[in-house]
Amino acid sequence: MDFISPTIVKKLEMDNTLFKVKIPDFRSMIDCVLIDTDYDGKTFHIVYSDIPRKKSDFVKGKYELEIPKTKTTVAVKIIDMLGEEVIITKKI
């Protein structure tokens, strides 16, 4: 999954006349990834978290997890380097 933080992109574009920054790896914008494999739409229960040990490290960006055998909703919460949160859900 690729991720582009709208807040970070907006801040980079604020003064586009002085510089143009290219982000070579989308993972550099992500502070952490949290995953709930049975999201009920209300409470986020963290089943897996990807939080790099050092600020210079990146999140993995690809994950393989066991999910319930019944129909469920998987939710991924991405927190960017500015603290902005995005939740992406997928019914499986």
Secondary structure in CASP SS format (residue, H / E / C, confidence):
PFRMAT SS
TARGET T0000
AUTHOR 0000-0000-0000
METHOD secondary structure of the structure
MODEL  1
M C 1.00
D C 1.00
F C 1.00
I C 1.00
S C 1.00
P H 1.00
T H 1.00
I H 1.00
V H 1.00
K H 1.00
K H 1.00
L H 1.00
E H 1.00
M C 1.00
D C 1.00
N C 1.00
T C 1.00
L C 1.00
F C 1.00
K C 1.00
V C 1.00
K C 1.00
I C 1.00
P C 1.00
D C 1.00
F H 1.00
R H 1.00
S H 1.00
M H 1.00
I E 1.00
D E 1.00
C E 1.00
V E 1.00
L E 1.00
I E 1.00
D E 1.00
T C 1.00
D C 1.00
Y C 1.00
D C 1.00
G C 1.00
K C 1.00
T C 1.00
F C 1.00
H C 1.00
I C 1.00
V C 1.00
Y E 1.00
S E 1.00
D E 1.00
I C 1.00
P C 1.00
R C 1.00
K C 1.00
K C 1.00
S C 1.00
D C 1.00
F C 1.00
V C 1.00
K C 1.00
G C 1.00
K C 1.00
Y C 1.00
E C 1.00
L C 1.00
E C 1.00
I C 1.00
P C 1.00
K C 1.00
T C 1.00
K C 1.00
T C 1.00
T E 1.00
V E 1.00
A E 1.00
V E 1.00
K E 1.00
I E 1.00
I E 1.00
D E 1.00
M C 1.00
L C 1.00
G C 1.00
E C 1.00
E E 1.00
V E 1.00
I E 1.00
I E 1.00
T E 1.00
K E 1.00
K E 1.00
I C 1.00
END
